[in-house]
């Protein structure tokens, strides 16, 4: 199971915030993959019982860099 190349950075309750974070990280050359249940994104763009939760994944080798960037991102809001 350690063969996974991506690691969870954070879970957010908003797709818009996840998209902003993705752009922010990619501008710093950190690849990002977002995961969200299809029903939460397509039908009900809200967080009813966690359906709208978006998981943000980054490559394992970039996790420390991404954590520092995330801290700055969250402090800028």
N, C-alpha and C positions, 0 to 999 in steps of 0.2 A: 504494500500500500504506500510505501515511501517513494514510489516511482512517479508520483504526481509532480508536475513541474510548476504548478501554480499554488499559491497559498492565499487563504482568505485574509484580506486586509481589514475590511469593515463591512457591516451590514447597515444599510440606510433605509429610511422609511419613505423615501421619495425618489422616483425615477429621475426627476429633473436634477436633484442634487447629485445623484449618482452620475448622470451624464456630465455635469459640471466638473465633478471630481475626476472623471475619466479624461476629460480634455486637459485639465490641470496637470495630471500625471503624465499624460502622453506628451505634453509640451516639454516635460523634463526627461523625455526619452524612456519612460517607464511604460511598457505594454500593459494593457488592462483588459480584462474580460469581465463583463457583467452577467450575472445570472439572476433571473426573476421568473417566477411561475407565470406561465402564459396568461392564465386567467386574471392575475393581478395586474398585468400590464395592459392587456387588450380590452377586457370587459369592464373591470372596476378599478380605475386608476387611483385607488385609495388603499388604506392600510387596515381594512376590515380583517380581523383575526390574522394579521401578518401577511395577507395576500399581496400587499404592495411592497413588501420588503425586497430590497435589491442587494445582492451580495457582490462585493467588489473584490476580484482576485487579481494578483500580480505574480510575476515569476518569482520563484523562491530566492533566486540570486539577487533580486532587486528589493526584497522585502524591507530591509533596513532603510534604504533610500526612500522607499514609498512611505514608511512610517514617519520619517522626518518630514516629508512633503505633506503628508496628511495632517500632521500637527500644525504646520503653517497654514494649511487650507482651512482648518477648523477655527483657528485663531483669527483669520481674516474676515470671517463672517460677521 
